[in-house]
Amino acid sequence: MNNTLQTSAPRPVTPVGILAQQLESLVKAAKEQTDLPAEFQQNLEQAWQLAAGLDPYLEGCTTSESSALTALATKTAREGWNQRFQDGTTVRHLEQEMLSGHVEGQTLKMFVHMTKAKRILEIGMFTGYSALAMAEALPVDGELVACEVDPYTAEFAQAEFAKSTDGSKIRVEVGSALETLDKLAAAGEPFDFVFIDADKKEYVQYFQTLLEKNLLTPSGFICVDNTLLQGQVYLEAERQTPNGEAIAKFNDFVAADTRVEQVLLPLRDGLTIIRRVS
């Protein structure tokens, strides 16, 4: 596969990242004004520094990613995703910001260690960063099944998995996630840990399928990505995109479901941890 260097910097896609960018713009605009009180400018700049410094600090205090994960992240950032979509190589529009990234990857890896999971299901793989991070925490006889709808990104990920000693623990299923879930349920394949990061409009269906078709073990956990969706879930309805509306409905659905208990963490773009109640 040929890579095309992607020169544009990643755009902010998390509430904190968007907030930092907007505050930076306000700081620059305030410096051009001569009639603003000095205290106001100082407070505004401090607010920007608080927002802009958070993610880099988290990165620095988090265990470094493996060399295999670094290589995968670098390759993903260099890929020309816009061109891939335009020429029909990918079946959907993709972007480097869809990568889970260092802190979230290490968080998922820590969760796998903590839960002692042996079988993991990932719904929505992209280029495989989170899958490989979780596989690194699996025991030698563990398995991760990754669902990915796009054949190109599945091939992209598998090429990187082959370079890692933990890549052999990952089994990629290409196709519709809901169809793959039905197939796994029919085969009687339950999972200890599930990570959802796919089509936002299908989140409720993924969740219901996992519980109703016994794809989640009685003591299993579900982690769901993007449950803050750039802050759209708590902004006015008219400022929500279709994905933002879908995530808001998913969050409400889970919160009202007596079969589970959950906590939404403000990690990156929102990460919800769900536990089935006995």
FENLIN-V891471 format. One record per residue. N is the residue number from 1. RES is the residue in one small letter. PHI is phi in whole degrees, -180 to 180 (999 if undefined). Layout:
N RES PHI
N RES PHI
This chain:
1 m 999
2 n -90
3 n -101
4 t -114
5 l -61
6 q -98
7 t -90
8 s -73
9 a -73
10 p -59
11 r -83
12 p -68
13 v -129
14 t -122
15 p -54
16 v -67
17 g -64
18 i -66
19 l -61
20 a -62
21 q -64
22 q -69
23 l -66
24 e -61
25 s -64
26 l -69
27 v -62
28 k -64
29 a -67
30 a -66
31 k -68
32 e -86
33 q -96
34 t -98
35 d -107
36 l -87
37 p -60
38 a -61
39 e -64
40 f -62
41 q -64
42 q -65
43 n -66
44 l -65
45 e -67
46 q -67
47 a -62
48 w -64
49 q -64
50 l -62
51 a -73
52 a -71
53 g -87
54 l -66
55 d -61
56 p -61
57 y -68
58 l -59
59 e -59
60 g -69
61 c -95
62 t -103
63 t -50
64 s -61
65 e -73
66 s -70
67 s -63
68 a -66
69 l -70
70 t -61
71 a -64
72 l -66
73 a -63
74 t -64
75 k -64
76 t -64
77 a -67
78 r -87
79 e -73
80 g -86
81 w -65
82 n -60
83 q -66
84 r -59
85 f -73
86 q -64
87 d -91
88 g 84
89 t -69
90 t -106
91 v -87
92 r -148
93 h -76
94 l -120
95 e -152
96 q -61
97 e -68
98 m -74
99 l -66
100 s -61
101 g 90
102 h -56
103 v -66
104 e -68
105 g -62
106 q -69
107 t -65
108 l -62
109 k -61
110 m -64
111 f -61
112 v -64
113 h -61
114 m -66
115 t -86
116 k 56
117 a -65
118 k -115
119 r -128
120 i -121
121 l -119
122 e -114
123 i -103
124 g 102
125 m -100
126 f 54
127 t -93
128 g 94
129 y -63
130 s -66
131 a -62
132 l -69
133 a -61
134 m -70
135 a -62
136 e -64
137 a -95
138 l -75
139 p -69
140 v -57
141 d -94
142 g -80
143 e -144
144 l -120
145 v -103
146 a -111
147 c -96
148 e -143
149 v -82
150 d -99
151 p -60
152 y -66
153 t -69
154 a -63
155 e -66
156 f -56
157 a -67
158 q -64
159 a -64
160 e -78
161 f -58
162 a -64
163 k -89
164 s -109
165 t -68
166 d -97
167 g -64
168 s -68
169 k -80
170 i -102
171 r -116
172 v -99
173 e -112
174 v -94
175 g 142
176 s -59
177 a -63
178 l -64
179 e -67
180 t -65
181 l -62
182 d -61
183 k -66
184 l -66
185 a -66
186 a -64
187 a -83
188 g 67
189 e -110
190 p -81
191 f -130
192 d -83
193 f -147
194 v -128
195 f -118
196 i -107
197 d -157
198 a -133
199 d -60
200 k -62
201 k -71
202 e -108
203 y -56
204 v -62
205 q -66
206 y -59
207 f -60
208 q -64
209 t -63
210 l -59
211 l -80
212 e -79
213 k -107
214 n 55
215 l -82
216 l -107
217 t -64
218 p -53
219 s -103
220 g -80
221 f -125
222 i -118
223 c -112
224 v -124
225 d -92
226 n 64
227 t -82
228 l -106
229 l 38
230 q 60
231 g 85
232 q -63
233 v -65
234 y -117
235 l -90
236 e -59
237 a -56
238 e -69
239 r -99
240 q -91
241 t -81
242 p -55
243 n -68
244 g -63
245 e -64
246 a -64
247 i -69
248 a -60
249 k -67
250 f -63
251 n -59
252 d -66
253 f -62
254 v -67
255 a -62
256 a -92
257 d -86
258 t -76
259 r -78
260 v -137
261 e -128
262 q -152
263 v -140
264 l -103
265 l -98
266 p -80
267 l -92
268 r 53
269 d -102
270 g 100
271 l -133
272 t -101
273 i -108
274 i -122
275 r -125
276 r -71
277 v -84
278 s -63
